């Protein structure tokens, strides 16, 4: 006889990196700090278009709840998914990008590094941070805390989460390896955390059972 025990429905989290942002090269006659500028960075026209296209992906139909970073570019990306699913956007600061902090200290850290991307280099140096910034380990801790709460609260739901390149990469260190190309791999498959990107994480009993790149 077949076992008639109920089969648990998986929890699915769609992890989204925001769309491409605009390059601001004009005169900036403001008192804003680099952190304030980062938080208010907006999507480019192309970023708006690709975010809208991403929201129409069939994987993002019938979403139960949407969470986003509080940064402007993340909310601008999330609004399209929210519109397609007729849902409000929920915000949590733990989904924000990791704080770079002092840019001069970042420049010293990046000297002679293989890439021009601090978040890639921090994958190999997870404890590094500037005097007023966050390390990969710091960012991973808050992102992981958020995920644990979500998996507890929204069991067997379909959840969309919009965050940032560095924060997503550092969260994925929970399940992925860093390969020789300094990219994240899940079960031998290299991931590309571009703007935008869409990752599908499937959990059973709060444990990751599959990670798939959709976009």
C-alpha positions as a Markdown table, in Angstrom:
| # | Residue | x | y | z |
|---|---|---|---|---|
| 1 | Unk | 0.0 | 0.0 | 0.0 |
| 2 | Unk | 1.1 | 3.6 | -0.7 |
| 3 | Unk | 2.0 | 5.8 | 2.2 |
| 4 | Unk | -1.0 | 8.2 | 2.6 |
| 5 | Unk | 0.9 | 10.8 | 4.7 |
| 6 | Unk | 0.5 | 14.3 | 3.5 |
| 7 | Unk | 3.4 | 15.5 | 1.3 |
| 8 | Unk | 4.6 | 18.9 | 2.3 |
| 9 | Unk | 4.5 | 21.7 | -0.3 |
| 10 | Unk | 7.8 | 23.5 | -0.8 |
| 11 | Unk | 8.4 | 27.1 | 0.0 |
| 12 | Unk | 9.7 | 29.0 | -3.1 |
| 13 | Unk | 11.7 | 32.2 | -2.8 |
| 14 | Unk | 12.4 | 34.3 | -5.9 |
| 15 | Unk | 15.6 | 36.3 | -5.2 |
| 16 | Unk | 15.8 | 39.3 | -7.5 |
| 17 | Unk | 18.7 | 41.7 | -8.0 |
| 18 | Unk | 17.4 | 45.2 | -9.0 |
| 19 | Unk | 17.6 | 46.6 | -12.5 |
| 20 | Unk | 20.5 | 48.5 | -14.0 |
| 21 | Unk | 21.0 | 52.0 | -12.5 |
| 22 | Unk | 21.8 | 55.3 | -14.1 |
| 23 | Unk | 25.3 | 56.8 | -14.1 |
| 24 | Unk | 25.3 | 60.2 | -12.6 |
| 25 | Unk | 28.3 | 62.1 | -14.0 |
| 26 | Unk | 27.0 | 65.7 | -13.6 |
| 27 | Unk | 27.8 | 68.3 | -10.9 |
| 28 | Unk | 26.6 | 67.2 | -7.5 |
| 29 | Unk | 26.2 | 70.4 | -5.4 |
| 30 | Unk | 24.7 | 68.6 | -2.3 |
| 31 | Unk | 25.6 | 67.7 | 1.2 |
| 32 | Unk | 24.8 | 64.0 | 0.7 |
| 33 | Unk | 27.2 | 61.4 | 1.9 |
| 34 | Unk | 28.3 | 58.5 | -0.3 |
| 35 | Unk | 25.9 | 56.3 | 1.6 |
| 36 | Unk | 23.0 | 58.6 | 1.1 |
| 37 | Unk | 23.8 | 58.8 | -2.6 |
| 38 | Unk | 23.9 | 55.0 | -2.8 |
| 39 | Unk | 20.6 | 54.6 | -1.1 |
| 40 | Unk | 18.9 | 57.0 | -3.5 |
| 41 | Unk | 20.4 | 55.7 | -6.7 |
| 42 | Unk | 17.7 | 55.3 | -9.4 |
| 43 | Unk | 17.2 | 52.9 | -12.3 |
| 44 | Unk | 18.2 | 53.9 | -15.8 |
| 45 | Unk | 15.6 | 53.8 | -18.6 |
| 46 | Unk | 17.0 | 50.4 | -19.6 |
| 47 | Unk | 16.8 | 49.3 | -16.0 |
| 48 | Unk | 13.1 | 50.2 | -15.8 |
| 49 | Unk | 12.5 | 48.3 | -19.1 |
| 50 | Unk | 14.3 | 45.2 | -18.1 |
| 51 | Unk | 12.7 | 45.2 | -14.6 |
| 52 | Unk | 9.2 | 45.5 | -16.2 |
| 53 | Unk | 10.1 | 42.6 | -18.6 |
| 54 | Unk | 11.4 | 40.5 | -15.6 |
| 55 | Unk | 8.2 | 41.0 | -13.7 |
| 56 | Unk | 6.2 | 39.3 | -16.6 |
| 57 | Unk | 8.3 | 36.1 | -16.3 |
| 58 | Unk | 5.9 | 33.2 | -15.8 |
| 59 | Unk | 7.8 | 32.2 | -12.7 |
| 60 | Unk | 6.7 | 35.4 | -11.0 |
| 61 | Unk | 3.0 | 34.8 | -11.4 |
| 62 | Unk | 0.8 | 34.1 | -8.4 |
| 63 | Unk | 3.4 | 35.4 | -5.9 |
| 64 | Unk | 2.0 | 35.5 | -2.3 |
| 65 | Unk | 4.1 | 38.2 | -0.8 |
| 66 | Unk | 6.8 | 40.7 | -1.9 |
| 67 | Unk | 9.7 | 42.0 | 0.2 |
| 68 | Unk | 12.3 | 44.6 | -0.9 |
| 69 | Unk | 15.3 | 46.5 | 0.3 |
| 70 | Unk | 14.5 | 50.1 | 1.3 |
| 71 | Unk | 16.9 | 51.5 | -1.3 |
| 72 | Unk | 15.2 | 53.4 | -4.2 |
| 73 | Unk | 16.5 | 51.1 | -7.0 |
| 74 | Unk | 15.2 | 48.0 | -5.3 |
| 75 | Unk | 11.8 | 49.5 | -4.7 |
| 76 | Unk | 11.6 | 50.7 | -8.3 |
| 77 | Unk | 12.3 | 47.1 | -9.4 |
| 78 | Unk | 9.8 | 45.6 | -6.9 |
| 79 | Unk | 7.0 | 47.8 | -8.1 |
| 80 | Unk | 6.7 | 45.9 | -11.3 |
| 81 | Unk | 6.4 | 42.5 | -9.6 |
| 82 | Unk | 3.9 | 44.1 | -7.2 |
| 83 | Unk | 1.8 | 45.5 | -10.0 |
| 84 | Unk | 1.7 | 42.1 | -11.9 |
| 85 | Unk | 0.5 | 40.4 | -8.7 |
| 86 | Unk | -1.7 | 43.2 | -7.3 |
| 87 | Unk | 0.3 | 43.1 | -4.0 |
| 88 | Unk | 1.9 | 45.7 | -1.7 |
| 89 | Unk | 5.6 | 46.0 | -1.3 |
| 90 | Unk | 7.0 | 45.2 | 2.2 |
| 91 | Unk | 10.3 | 46.7 | 3.1 |
| 92 | Unk | 13.1 | 45.4 | 5.4 |
| 93 | Unk | 16.5 | 47.1 | 5.9 |
| 94 | Unk | 18.2 | 43.8 | 6.3 |
| 95 | Unk | 17.8 | 43.4 | 2.5 |
| 96 | Unk | 19.8 | 46.6 | 1.8 |
| 97 | Unk | 23.1 | 46.5 | 0.0 |
| 98 | Unk | 26.1 | 46.0 | 2.2 |
| 99 | Unk | 27.6 | 49.3 | 3.4 |
| 100 | Unk | 30.8 | 50.1 | 1.5 |
| 101 | Unk | 31.9 | 52.7 | 4.0 |
| 102 | Unk | 35.0 | 54.8 | 3.5 |
| 103 | Unk | 35.8 | 54.9 | -0.2 |
| 104 | Unk | 39.5 | 55.6 | 0.3 |
| 105 | Unk | 39.8 | 52.4 | 2.3 |
| 106 | Unk | 38.0 | 50.5 | -0.4 |
| 107 | Unk | 40.5 | 51.9 | -3.0 |
| 108 | Unk | 43.4 | 50.6 | -0.9 |
| 109 | Unk | 41.7 | 47.2 | -0.5 |
| 110 | Unk | 41.1 | 47.0 | -4.3 |
| 111 | Unk | 44.7 | 47.9 | -5.2 |
| 112 | Unk | 46.2 | 45.1 | -7.3 |
| 113 | Unk | 43.1 | 43.0 | -7.1 |
| 114 | Unk | 42.0 | 40.8 | -10.0 |
| 115 | Unk | 38.6 | 42.4 | -10.5 |
| 116 | Unk | 37.2 | 45.9 | -10.2 |
| 117 | Unk | 34.2 | 44.7 | -8.2 |
| 118 | Unk | 34.6 | 44.9 | -4.4 |
| 119 | Unk | 31.8 | 42.5 | -3.8 |
| 120 | Unk | 33.6 | 39.8 | -5.9 |
| 121 | Unk | 36.8 | 40.4 | -3.9 |
| 122 | Unk | 34.9 | 40.2 | -0.6 |
| 123 | Unk | 33.8 | 36.7 | -1.5 |
| 124 | Unk | 37.4 | 35.7 | -0.9 |
| 125 | Unk | 37.9 | 38.1 | 2.0 |
| 126 | Unk | 34.7 | 37.7 | 3.9 |
| 127 | Unk | 36.0 | 39.5 | 7.1 |
| 128 | Unk | 37.2 | 42.6 | 5.3 |
| 129 | Unk | 35.3 | 45.9 | 5.9 |
| 130 | Unk | 36.1 | 49.5 | 6.1 |
| 131 | Unk | 36.0 | 51.4 | 9.4 |
| 132 | Unk | 32.4 | 52.4 | 8.8 |
| 133 | Unk | 31.3 | 49.6 | 6.4 |
| 134 | Unk | 30.1 | 46.0 | 6.5 |
| 135 | Unk | 32.0 | 42.8 | 5.8 |
| 136 | Unk | 30.6 | 39.9 | 3.8 |
| 137 | Unk | 30.1 | 38.1 | 7.1 |
| 138 | Unk | 28.2 | 41.0 | 8.5 |
| 139 | Unk | 25.9 | 41.2 | 5.5 |
| 140 | Unk | 25.4 | 37.4 | 5.4 |
| 141 | Unk | 24.3 | 37.5 | 9.1 |
| 142 | Unk | 21.5 | 40.0 | 8.6 |
| 143 | Unk | 20.4 | 38.5 | 5.3 |
| 144 | Unk | 20.3 | 35.0 | 6.8 |
| 145 | Unk | 18.4 | 36.2 | 9.8 |
| 146 | Unk | 15.8 | 37.7 | 7.5 |
| 147 | Unk | 15.5 | 34.5 | 5.5 |
| 148 | Unk | 15.0 | 32.4 | 8.6 |
| 149 | Unk | 12.1 | 34.6 | 9.6 |
| 150 | Unk | 10.6 | 34.4 | 6.2 |
| 151 | Unk | 10.8 | 30.7 | 6.0 |
| 152 | Unk | 9.2 | 30.4 | 9.4 |
| 153 | Unk | 6.4 | 32.9 | 8.7 |
| 154 | Unk | 5.5 | 32.1 | 5.1 |
| 155 | Unk | 5.7 | 28.3 | 4.9 |
| 156 | Unk | 4.7 | 26.8 | 1.6 |
| 157 | Unk | 4.3 | 30.3 | 0.0 |
| 158 | Unk | 5.7 | 31.8 | -3.1 |
| 159 | Unk | 7.8 | 34.8 | -2.1 |
| 160 | Unk | 9.6 | 37.5 | -4.2 |
| 161 | Unk | 12.6 | 39.3 | -2.6 |
| 162 | Unk | 14.3 | 42.2 | -4.2 |
| 163 | Unk | 17.8 | 43.0 | -3.0 |
| 164 | Unk | 21.3 | 43.9 | -4.2 |
| 165 | Unk | 24.4 | 42.3 | -5.8 |
| 166 | Unk | 26.7 | 42.2 | -2.9 |
| 167 | Unk | 24.0 | 41.2 | -0.4 |
| 168 | Unk | 22.7 | 38.4 | -2.6 |
| 169 | Unk | 26.2 | 37.1 | -3.2 |
| 170 | Unk | 27.1 | 37.1 | 0.5 |
| 171 | Unk | 23.8 | 35.3 | 1.4 |
| 172 | Unk | 24.5 | 32.7 | -1.2 |
| 173 | Unk | 27.7 | 31.8 | 0.5 |
| 174 | Unk | 25.4 | 29.7 | 2.8 |
| 175 | Unk | 24.9 | 27.2 | -0.1 |
| 176 | Unk | 27.4 | 28.0 | -2.8 |
| 177 | Unk | 31.1 | 27.7 | -3.5 |
| 178 | Unk | 33.4 | 30.3 | -4.9 |
| 179 | Unk | 35.1 | 28.9 | -8.0 |
| 180 | Unk | 38.5 | 29.7 | -9.6 |
| 181 | Unk | 36.8 | 32.5 | -11.6 |
| 182 | Unk | 35.7 | 34.1 | -8.3 |
| 183 | Unk | 32.1 | 33.4 | -9.2 |
| 184 | Unk | 29.5 | 31.5 | -7.1 |
| 185 | Unk | 28.6 | 28.0 | -8.0 |
| 186 | Unk | 25.8 | 25.8 | -6.9 |
| 187 | Unk | 26.3 | 22.1 | -7.6 |
| 188 | Unk | 28.8 | 22.9 | -10.3 |
| 189 | Unk | 26.6 | 25.5 | -12.0 |
| 190 | Unk | 28.0 | 29.0 | -12.1 |
| 191 | Unk | 25.6 | 31.8 | -11.1 |
| 192 | Unk | 25.6 | 35.3 | -12.7 |
| 193 | Unk | 24.4 | 38.0 | -10.3 |
| 194 | Unk | 23.7 | 40.7 | -12.9 |
| 195 | Unk | 21.3 | 43.6 | -13.0 |
| 196 | Unk | 18.6 | 42.4 | -13.0 |
| 197 | Unk | 18.7 | 38.7 | -12.3 |
| 198 | Unk | 16.2 | 36.2 | -11.0 |
| 199 | Unk | 17.1 | 33.2 | -8.8 |
| 200 | Unk | 14.6 | 30.5 | -7.7 |
| 201 | Unk | 15.4 | 29.0 | -4.3 |
| 202 | Unk | 13.3 | 26.0 | -3.3 |
| 203 | Unk | 13.1 | 25.0 | 0.4 |
| 204 | Unk | 11.6 | 21.9 | 2.0 |
| 205 | Unk | 11.3 | 22.0 | 5.8 |
| 206 | Unk | 13.4 | 25.3 | 5.8 |
| 207 | Unk | 16.3 | 23.6 | 4.0 |
| 208 | Unk | 17.4 | 24.5 | 0.5 |
| 209 | Unk | 16.8 | 21.7 | -1.9 |
| 210 | Unk | 17.4 | 23.5 | -5.2 |
| 211 | Unk | 18.8 | 26.8 | -6.5 |
| 212 | Unk | 18.1 | 27.6 | -10.1 |
| 213 | Unk | 19.0 | 30.7 | -12.2 |
| 214 | Unk | 15.9 | 31.8 | -14.2 |
| 215 | Unk | 17.4 | 35.1 | -15.5 |
